[in-house]
Amino acid sequence: MEAKRHLPRPVNLEEADDGVVEFSPLKQDDDEGTVTIEVPVAEERAAWGSKMQFMLSCISLSVGLGNVWRFPYLVQQDGGGAFLIPYLIMMVLEGAPLFLLELGIGQRLRQGSLGVWNLISPWWGGLGVASTIVSYLVGLYYNVIIAWCFYYLFNSFKSPLPFSTCPNETVEFINQTFPVAECELSSETAYFWYRQTIDASPSISETGGVKWWMALCLTISWVLVWLCIMKGIQSSGKVVYFTAIFPYCILVIFFGRAVTLKGASEGLKHMFTPDMTKLLDPTVWMDAACQVFYSLGLAFGSLIAFASYNPMKNNCKRDAIFMCFITVFTATFATIDIFAVLGFKAVANYEKCVDHNIKKLHSIMDLLPTHPQEVNITLENYEELWPQVYLPAIQEFYENKTHEHIKHCSVSDELNQAAEGTGLAFIVFTQAIVELPGSNFWSVCFFMMLLALGLGSQFGTMEGVITNMFDMKVFARVRKEILTGCVCLSSLLFGLIFCTGAGEYWLGMFDTFAGSMGLIMIAFFETIVISYVYGHKKFTDDIERMIGERPGLYWQATWRFISPLTIFGLVVTCLYYRIAHPPDYPAWKMELGNAVREPYPGWAMFVCLILLMGGFLPIPIVYLMRRCQCIRFDTDIHQASIKRVETTISTQGMIKGEELEEYHDSPAGEDDDDDGGLTVPGGRFRMEVID
C-alpha cells in the first residue's frame, strides 16, 4: 500500500456518537486500491538515551548545593552525629515513599506534572500549575547562586587570591595607607563577599542599583542553562555526565587532602560526637524533615517529568531506593570533607589566637606580678599553663587600664560557629581554602564543584517548567528551543533584582517563602490525591504492572497514612514557627563589619505573602473553578486518549490497559507536513475515543 501525506484535519469530539468517531476516506485511488485517511497522530514522547542518563539526571537534581552547605550546617547546629538519627528516620518515612510516588505516577501516565494531575482528576490540575510556578520561582534565584560561583571561579585564577587579604585605603590628610576599616572589622573573606561580590546595601529597602559584574555573570549562567536544556533531555541528558560525576571526583580529591590536614581529626570528632539531648528539640526533627524533602527534589515536578521519559517497564521502585541511598551517602561524605577542612581552619585560628595572646602577654609582662613573669607559655603548654597566668585580676587590669585585649582561644568554640548557605560556602570555607598550600588550585576545584552541583539541579528544575509548558496545547506547536529561550530570557530579566545591593536579601526571601513553604504544601496534596483520589489500590496495581512485583506493607502504610501525616505535621509546625517568630533577614552593616538581623518591612511582608500564596492558591482556585464548571476540561482532544478499534494502539501516552515500551521524540523543528497520513485497506474504519 502507498501512504499519501496530507495536512491533518482536526477532530471534533463533540460530534461523536457514543464515543465513536467515524472517518470517511478523503481520497481513494481505485487503480491502486488504497485509501488515505487523515488523522492527527500525537507526537511520540521523548526517551532517555540510556538508563544511565536517567539516573545521572536524578542524581544531578537531588544532589545539589544543599548537600554541601546546608546539611553540614544542620549537623553542626543540631547535635552532631545525633542529627543523623532524625534524618534517616525522615528519609524512611517521608523521602523514599514520595520519591517512588512521583517516579511511579510520571512513568505510568507519561506526562509532566501538569498533565499528570489533569489526567488523574481535572479538579486537581492546580497541583501541576502550582509546581510549575514554584519551580520557576526557585529557578529564578537558584541561577543567581550559580552566577556567584562563576564570579568566585573567575577570581580564583588570580594570585594571590583576592579574598586572602584586605585592600588598603589612603588617609589623605596624613598621606598614609591602612587596611579598609570594614575589612578589619570583619574578615578578608567576609569583606570580599559583602563588598566586592554583592556590594551589599544596609537594608532590603535600599537596592543600590544593579551591579554590572553580577548581571554579566547571571547572563552567562542563563545562556549556559539555555544551551544545555534547549532540546530537552536530548541535550541535558548528555550534560549530566559531567554535572553528576564531576562533583564526586572533586569530593574524593578533597577527602584525600582534607583528612591529612592538621586539625582534621578535631573537625571529624566534632561531627560524629552526638549530643543526644538535641533529639528532644522539635525543631531538630523539623530541620531533618525539611532537609530530606529538599535534598531529594520532591514536589518540583522535575521527577515526574524525568520519569515520564522512561520505558513503562522500568523498575522505578529500585530507582527510588537507590536515589535515597545515594543522597544520604553524598550528604554524609560531603559533610566529612567540610568538617575535616573546618577542623583545619579551627586549629589554624586557634594557633593564631594563642600566638596573639602570648604576644599581648609579653607586651605587658613588666606590669604583671612576679609569678606570671616566670612562666614560659608556648603553643604546646598553653592549655595547661594559661589558666595559671590568666587571673581575673590581671584580666581586669589590662582590659580596663591598658586596653590590651586578650582573646579567648578554643578549638571547640571555633567549630561551634555555625554558618550555612552563602556564609559557609563563600566566607567560612574560602577562609579555610586560603590557608591551604596551593590555594588557587583548591579554590578552582571547589567552585567548579559548586557549579556542577548547581547546574545539575538547575537543569532538573527548569526541565520541570519546560515540560509542563510544552505539554500545554497552546505551546504544543512552538519549537522547544524558542520556548526554552523565552523562559530563560524572562528569568534573566526578573533575576536582575538579585543583582542589586539587596540581592542576597531578596534571595533569602524567595528561598524561604517560594521554595520552602510552597513545596511542602504541594507534596501534602500530592500524597492525598494519589492515595484517595487516584486510589492507592489502583496506584499499587500500576506499580505492580510496571515492575512485576506488588509494593509491600511499608509502601502502602506510608502512602496512605504516615507520609501525609508527617507532611501535615511539617506544614503545621512551619506555620506555627513563622507566626511565633516573625520573619527577618541578616542585613549587613558596614560600620559594624557584621550582619544584624532585622524584621522585614511591611511591603516586604506583602511580597512574602504573595510568594507563599503563589505556590498554594492555584490548587484551590483550579479545584473550585472546575468543580463549579467555570473551566471546561472534557472537550480537549489533548486530554483524551484515542484507541483505534481492530488496529494497533495509538501513540498517545495514556491508554486504558495499554502500555508503550519504546518511544522517541520527533526531531526539534520538524515540519508539520511530516505527520503522515494513516493508510488502511478498505473504505472506512472506526475510532473509539476513551475519556
Stockholm file with secondary structure:
# STOCKHOLM 1.0

chainA/1-691         MEAKRHLPRPVNLEEADDGVVEFSPLKQDDDEGTVTIEVPVAEERAAWGSKMQFMLSCISLSVGLGNVWRFPYLVQQDGGGAFLIPYLIMMVLEGAPLFLLELGIGQRLRQGSLGVWNLISPWWGGLGVASTIVSYLVGLYYNVIIAWCFYYLFNSFKSPLPFSTCPNETVEFINQTFPVAECELSSETAYFWYRQTIDASPSISETGGVKWWMALCLTISWVLVWLCIMKGIQSSGKVVYFTAIFPYCILVIFFGRAVTLKGASEGLKHMFTPDMTKLLDPTVWMDAACQVFYSLGLAFGSLIAFASYNPMKNNCKRDAIFMCFITVFTATFATIDIFAVLGFKAVANYEKCVDHNIKKLHSIMDLLPTHPQEVNITLENYEELWPQVYLPAIQEFYENKTHEHIKHCSVSDELNQAAEGTGLAFIVFTQAIVELPGSNFWSVCFFMMLLALGLGSQFGTMEGVITNMFDMKVFARVRKEILTGCVCLSSLLFGLIFCTGAGEYWLGMFDTFAGSMGLIMIAFFETIVISYVYGHKKFTDDIERMIGERPGLYWQATWRFISPLTIFGLVVTCLYYRIAHPPDYPAWKMELGNAVREPYPGWAMFVCLILLMGGFLPIPIVYLMRRCQCIRFDTDIHQASIKRVETTISTQGMIKGEELEEYHDSPAGEDDDDDGGLTVPGGRFRMEVID
#=GR chainA/1-691 SS CCCCCCCCCCCCGGGCBTTEEEECCSEEETTTTEEEECCCCCCCCCCCSSHHHHHHHHHHHHSSHHHHHTHHHHHHHTTGGGGHHHHHHHIIIIIHHHHHHHHHHHHHHTSCHHHHHHHHCGGGTHHHHHHHHHHHHHHHHHHHHHHHHHHHHHHTTSSSCTTSSCCEEEETTTTEEEECHHHHHSCHHHHIIIIIISCCCSSTTCCCCBCHHHHHHHHHHHHHHHHHHTTTHHHHHHHHHHHHHHHHHHHHHHHHHHTTSTTHHHHHHHHHSCCGGGGGCHHHHHHHHHHHHHHTTTTSSHHHHHHTTSCTTCCHHHHHHHHHHHHHHHHHHHHHHHHHHHHHHHHHHHHHHHHHHHHHHHHTGGGSCHHHHHCCCCTTTHHHHHHHHCCHHHHHHIIIIICCCCCCCCHHHHHTCCCCHHIIIIIIHHHHHHHSTTHHHHHHHHHHHHHHHHHHHHHHHHHHHHHHHHHSGGGTTSCHHHHHHHHHHHHHHHHGGGGBTTHHHHHHHIIIIIIIIHHHHHHHHHHHHIIIIIIHHHHHHHHHHHHSSCCCHHHHHIIIIIHHHHHHHHHHHHHHHHHHSCCEEEEEETTTTEEEEEECCHHHHHHHHHHHHHTTTHHHHHHHHHHTTSSCCSSCGGGSEEEETTSCCCSCSCBTTBCCSCCCCCCTTCCGGGSCCEEESSSCEEEEEEC
#=GC SS_cons         CCCCCCCCCCCCGGGCBTTEEEECCSEEETTTTEEEECCCCCCCCCCCSSHHHHHHHHHHHHSSHHHHHTHHHHHHHTTGGGGHHHHHHHIIIIIHHHHHHHHHHHHHHTSCHHHHHHHHCGGGTHHHHHHHHHHHHHHHHHHHHHHHHHHHHHHTTSSSCTTSSCCEEEETTTTEEEECHHHHHSCHHHHIIIIIISCCCSSTTCCCCBCHHHHHHHHHHHHHHHHHHTTTHHHHHHHHHHHHHHHHHHHHHHHHHHTTSTTHHHHHHHHHSCCGGGGGCHHHHHHHHHHHHHHTTTTSSHHHHHHTTSCTTCCHHHHHHHHHHHHHHHHHHHHHHHHHHHHHHHHHHHHHHHHHHHHHHHHTGGGSCHHHHHCCCCTTTHHHHHHHHCCHHHHHHIIIIICCCCCCCCHHHHHTCCCCHHIIIIIIHHHHHHHSTTHHHHHHHHHHHHHHHHHHHHHHHHHHHHHHHHHSGGGTTSCHHHHHHHHHHHHHHHHGGGGBTTHHHHHHHIIIIIIIIHHHHHHHHHHHHIIIIIIHHHHHHHHHHHHSSCCCHHHHHIIIIIHHHHHHHHHHHHHHHHHHSCCEEEEEETTTTEEEEEECCHHHHHHHHHHHHHTTTHHHHHHHHHHTTSSCCSSCGGGSEEEETTSCCCSCSCBTTBCCSCCCCCCTTCCGGGSCCEEESSSCEEEEEEC
//
